[in-house]
């Protein structure tokens, strides 16, 4: 019979330690997957500010643009229109490129971390296959989650607009520059932001669930909300940890790039700037790797707290006494399965 699940001394350090153990046990495998699926978006995130800066400055310097077709006369007379088109196109291509590789990375790395968690052998072919198999289910789930967030923003904004219009119809006049109105608007924005963060927190395991449980759409979102109930504090700590480190890394990279003279003609060609790009891309790649691994480990812990891991452990190892394959007892055991 299965023993009851004991209280879990789980925190951010526990999840990160277990993630590190799994990655270190298959370091070359995860390095290969990271180079395939995480290095391209990491490099893009690092060089995007540089490309945007170069494009902006080159467009502002070339105010006289010669084109053979009369269709572009407005762009010749107004170079800012051409600048807007270029930057918009660059932003769309950048977002598409990063999104595609991010979804592929989640599919491949989640599969490998799951195998490593159970102590199974990890295979590169299986991980790559998982990346492409789960791509469209992940894409559909992300679209559904963004629809929910967009609908929330629209409903909040529209309701705020209706309230303002209703008050004005009653004969009251609004001073939109008054500190009271600005303070009220800021308060509404903060509440909306907190609600969005809460929703994102509840859906933080959705991508892992899509890969592991082969579901898609709203089902992974509901499943994630159920599993994360007892682990919201740890999930929030994980998100803040990786968002903070990633933000600091990109901020330092952008600031150092400007210091090295990105905006100058030859600044982007300097060896110092190239070294900075390589270093930042590598660190960001490793940070994204640990982020996916930590979320997968957190998913397994969440299943354990709901008593869903006992039967899986029994089927996986099928022996008299089994505990999860943690590193020499350094991480507290979650579940024991005993038979009488």
C-alpha positions in Angstrom: 0.0 0.0 0.0 1.1 3.6 -0.6 2.4 5.5 2.4 0.8 9.0 3.0 2.7 12.0 1.6 4.6 13.7 4.4 4.8 17.5 4.7 7.3 18.9 2.2 10.2 21.2 3.3 10.1 22.6 -0.2 11.6 26.0 -1.1 13.4 27.8 -4.0 16.7 26.2 -3.0 15.3 22.7 -3.1 14.0 23.1 -6.6 17.2 24.7 -7.9 19.3 22.0 -6.3 17.4 19.2 -7.8 17.4 21.0 -11.2 21.2 21.3 -11.0 21.6 17.7 -10.1 19.6 16.6 -13.1 21.5 18.9 -15.5 24.9 18.0 -14.1 24.1 14.3 -14.5 23.5 14.7 -18.2 25.6 17.9 -18.9 26.5 17.1 -22.5 23.0 16.2 -23.4 21.5 19.4 -22.0 24.4 21.4 -23.5 23.5 20.1 -27.0 19.8 20.9 -26.5 20.7 24.3 -25.3 22.8 25.1 -28.3 20.1 23.9 -30.6 17.1 25.6 -29.1 18.2 28.1 -26.5 21.3 29.8 -27.9 19.4 31.3 -31.0 16.8 33.1 -28.9 19.5 34.1 -26.3 21.6 35.5 -29.0 18.6 37.3 -30.5 17.7 38.9 -27.1 21.2 40.1 -26.7 21.8 41.6 -30.1 18.2 43.0 -30.6 19.0 46.4 -28.9 22.1 46.7 -31.0 20.2 46.1 -34.3 17.5 48.5 -33.2 20.0 51.2 -32.4 21.9 50.7 -35.7 18.7 50.7 -37.7 17.5 53.9 -36.0 20.7 55.8 -36.5 21.2 54.6 -40.1 17.7 55.8 -40.9 18.1 59.1 -39.3 21.4 59.7 -41.0 20.1 58.8 -44.5 17.4 61.4 -44.8 17.7 61.3 -48.7 16.4 57.9 -49.9 16.4 57.2 -53.6 13.9 54.7 -54.9 12.7 54.2 -58.4 9.0 53.7 -57.7 6.7 56.6 -57.1 4.8 54.5 -54.5 7.5 55.3 -51.9 7.5 59.1 -52.4 5.9 59.6 -49.0 8.7 57.5 -47.4 11.3 59.6 -49.2 9.7 62.8 -48.0 9.2 61.4 -44.5 12.0 59.1 -43.5 10.4 58.5 -40.1 7.7 56.5 -41.9 10.3 54.2 -43.3 12.0 54.0 -39.9 8.7 52.9 -38.3 8.1 50.2 -40.9 11.6 48.8 -40.5 11.6 48.8 -36.7 8.1 47.2 -36.7 9.2 44.5 -39.2 12.3 43.9 -37.1 10.2 43.6 -33.9 7.8 41.2 -35.5 10.5 39.0 -36.9 12.3 39.1 -33.5 9.2 38.1 -31.6 8.4 35.3 -34.0 11.9 33.9 -34.0 12.2 33.9 -30.2 8.7 32.4 -29.7 9.4 29.5 -32.1 12.6 28.5 -30.4 11.2 29.0 -26.9 8.4 26.5 -27.7 10.8 24.0 -29.2 13.1 24.4 -26.1 10.2 23.7 -23.7 9.3 20.6 -25.6 12.8 19.1 -25.7 14.1 20.2 -22.3 11.0 19.1 -20.4 11.1 15.7 -21.9 14.8 15.3 -20.9 14.4 16.7 -17.4 11.5 14.4 -16.8 13.6 11.4 -17.7 16.5 12.7 -15.6 14.2 13.1 -12.6 13.2 9.4 -12.8 16.8 8.4 -13.4 16.1 7.1 -16.9 18.6 7.5 -19.7 18.1 10.6 -21.8 18.3 10.5 -25.6 18.9 13.4 -27.9 16.7 12.0 -30.7 13.8 11.6 -28.3 14.2 15.1 -27.0 14.3 16.6 -30.5 11.2 14.5 -31.5 9.4 15.8 -28.4 10.2 19.4 -29.3 8.5 19.1 -32.7 5.6 16.9 -31.5 4.6 19.3 -28.8 5.2 22.5 -30.8 1.6 23.1 -32.0 -0.1 22.0 -28.8 2.2 24.4 -26.9 1.5 27.2 -29.5 -2.3 26.7 -29.1 -2.1 26.7 -25.3 0.0 30.0 -25.4 -2.6 31.6 -27.7 -5.4 30.6 -25.4 -3.6 32.0 -22.4 -3.0 35.3 -24.2 -6.6 35.4 -25.2 -7.6 35.3 -21.5 -5.1 38.0 -20.6 -6.2 40.2 -23.5 -9.9 39.7 -22.7 -9.2 40.7 -19.1 -7.4 43.9 -20.2 -10.1 44.7 -22.6 -12.9 44.2 -20.1 -11.1 46.3 -17.5 -10.4 49.1 -19.9 -13.9 49.1 -21.3 -15.5 49.0 -17.9 -13.3 51.9 -16.8 -14.4 53.8 -19.9 -18.1 53.1 -19.2 -17.8 54.3 -15.6 -16.2 57.6 -16.8 -18.9 58.1 -19.4 -21.6 57.3 -17.0 -20.4 59.8 -14.4 -20.1 62.5 -17.1 -23.7 61.7 -18.3 -24.9 62.4 -14.7 -23.5 65.9 -15.1 -20.2 65.6 -13.4 -17.1 66.9 -15.1 -13.7 65.1 -15.0 -10.4 66.9 -14.9 -8.2 64.3 -16.5 -5.1 66.1 -15.3 -6.1 66.1 -11.7 -4.0 64.1 -9.2 -7.1 62.3 -8.1 -7.9 60.9 -11.5 -4.3 60.1 -12.2 -4.1 58.3 -8.8 -7.3 56.4 -9.5 -6.0 55.3 -12.9 -2.7 54.2 -11.4 -4.5 52.2 -8.7 -6.6 50.4 -11.4 -3.5 49.7 -13.4 -1.7 48.2 -10.4 -4.7 46.0 -9.5 -4.9 44.8 -13.1 -1.2 44.1 -13.2 -1.5 42.0 -10.0 -4.4 40.1 -11.4 -2.4 39.3 -14.6 0.6 38.2 -12.5 -1.7 36.0 -10.5 -3.1 34.4 -13.6 0.4 33.9 -15.1 1.4 32.3 -11.8 -1.5 29.9 -11.9 -0.6 29.0 -15.5 3.1 28.7 -15.0 3.0 24.9 -15.3 0.8 24.8 -18.4 3.7 24.4 -20.8 5.2 21.5 -18.8 1.7 19.8 -18.7 1.3 20.1 -22.4 4.5 18.2 -23.0 4.2 15.6 -20.2 0.4 14.9 -20.3 -0.2 15.5 -24.0 -3.0 18.0 -23.5 -3.6 21.4 -25.0 -5.8 24.4 -25.0 -7.7 25.3 -21.8 -7.1 21.9 -20.2 -3.4 22.5 -19.3 -4.3 26.0 -17.9 -7.0 24.5 -15.6 -4.6 21.6 -14.7 -1.9 24.0 -13.8 -4.2 26.1 -11.6 -5.1 22.9 -9.7 -1.5 21.7 -9.2 0.0 25.0 -8.3 -2.4 25.6 -5.4 -0.1 24.6 -2.6 3.1 25.8 -4.3 2.3 29.4 -5.3 4.9 30.8 -3.0 7.7 28.6 -4.6 6.4 29.3 -8.1 6.4 33.0 -7.5 9.9 32.9 -6.0 11.1 31.0 -9.1 9.6 33.5 -11.5 11.0 36.5 -9.6 14.4 34.8 -9.4 14.7 34.1 -13.1 13.0 37.4 -14.3 15.3 39.4 -12.0 18.5 37.6 -13.2 17.5 37.8 -16.8 16.5 41.4 -16.6 19.8 42.4 -14.9 21.8 40.4 -17.4 20.1 42.1 -20.4 20.3 45.5 -18.8 24.0 45.2 -18.1 24.5 43.9 -21.7 22.7 46.9 -23.2 24.5 49.4 -21.0 27.9 47.9 -21.7 27.1 47.8 -25.4 26.3 51.5 -25.4 29.5 52.1 -23.5 31.5 50.2 -26.1 30.1 52.4 -28.8 27.3 50.5 -30.5 26.0 53.7 -32.1 29.3 54.5 -33.9 30.2 53.2 -37.3 32.9 50.7 -36.1 31.8 50.2 -32.4 29.8 47.1 -33.1 32.9 45.5 -34.9 35.2 45.8 -31.8 36.4 42.6 -30.2 35.2 43.8 -26.8 31.6 44.2 -28.1 31.8 40.7 -29.7 33.1 39.2 -26.5 30.3 40.9 -24.6 27.7 39.5 -26.9 29.1 36.0 -26.7 29.3 36.1 -22.9 25.8 37.5 -22.4 24.3 35.0 -24.8 25.9 32.1 -23.1 24.8 33.2 -19.6 21.3 33.8 -20.8 21.2 30.4 -22.4 22.2 28.7 -19.1 19.6 30.8 -17.2 16.8 29.8 -19.6 18.0 26.1 -19.3 17.7 26.2 -15.5 14.4 28.0 -15.8 12.8 25.2 -17.8 14.4 22.5 -15.6 13.2 24.2 -12.4 9.6 24.5 -13.7 9.7 20.8 -14.7 11.0 19.8 -11.2 8.3 22.0 -9.6 5.7 20.3 -11.7 6.8 16.9 -10.2 6.8 18.3 -6.7 3.3 19.7 -7.2 2.1 16.3 -8.4 3.6 14.8 -5.3 1.8 17.2 -2.9 -1.5 16.1 -4.5 -0.6 12.4 -4.1 -0.4 11.7 -7.8 3.2 10.6 -7.9 2.9 7.5 -5.7 1.5 5.2 -8.4 4.0 6.5 -11.0 6.9 5.8 -8.7 5.5 2.3 -8.0 5.2 1.5 -11.7 8.5 3.1 -12.6 10.7 1.2 -10.1 8.4 -1.7 -9.0 10.3 -2.9 -5.9 9.6 -3.3 -2.2 10.8 0.1 -1.1 11.2 3.0 -3.4 12.0 6.7 -3.0 12.6 9.4 -5.5 16.2 9.4 -7.0 17.5 12.5 -5.2 21.2 13.2 -4.8 22.5 11.2 -1.8 19.8 12.4 0.5 20.8 16.1 0.1 17.3 16.8 -1.0 14.4 15.8 1.2 12.6 12.7 -0.1 9.1 13.4 -1.2 7.4 10.0 -1.3 8.0 6.5 -0.2 6.1 3.6 -1.6 5.9 0.4 0.4 4.1 -2.8 -0.1 2.7 -5.1 2.5 
